[in-house]
């Protein structure tokens, strides 16, 4: 069992938990993720480790309440215990050799972006962070991004904060004006990652996306997290979660993510509220 030590509400449906998990904190690197179960009957929830403190053995997870299980997790309080956590899983991102990196986070994807922002900054790259949300009170981790970025841009759909529009508008301006960007990293809703990928393909800039697929076992056995990358079948849990954006079959990914939507809606309407 893993004890929750602290909780913070970052936005109405976005929560941050600090959890005691010494072995995971010891081994995690930027880009790794965990799979947790809230209780014995809980479904497995894949979550990126947003932060980790090796000395104290504490990991930080940030998540958006999008379904039944994440809503249950969001109701837990300091002192409560999470049933089990498996990790760190997946490959960490290779940071070497990049001088100027633009990192984009959409919605709660910003939480997954943050450890990568920090890692690129700490290894000496010039870091430009772009975060977007529907409206101002859903913008998260602005201060944290400021601490580990050379520049931070914010976009909101309704214009209540920062640029009115999409993160891709800001990215497009940067790509036009600055010719020395050598990597773009995008994490967020699949349509946003696809839009980033389409844009950077025009400018022939290497782009990485981190895919948040359905996951069950996290070991490459069940096939739930299957994606097609470069025409080949890959498993997000063991081959990812980061992939070359220009090789990802986004249409297939969108279809697979919608596969259990009816069941999720049913459970959601019956069991939570
Ligand atoms: Fe089962 Fe990846 S979660 S194969």
Boltz pocket constraint, residues with backbone or C-beta under 6 A from the ligand:
constraints:
  - pocket:
      binder: B
      contacts: [[A, 214], [A, 215], [A, 216], [A, 217], [A, 218], [A, 219], [A, 220], [A, 221], [A, 222], [A, 223], [A, 224], [A, 225], [A, 226], [A, 235], [A, 236], [A, 237], [A, 238]]
      max_distance: 6.0
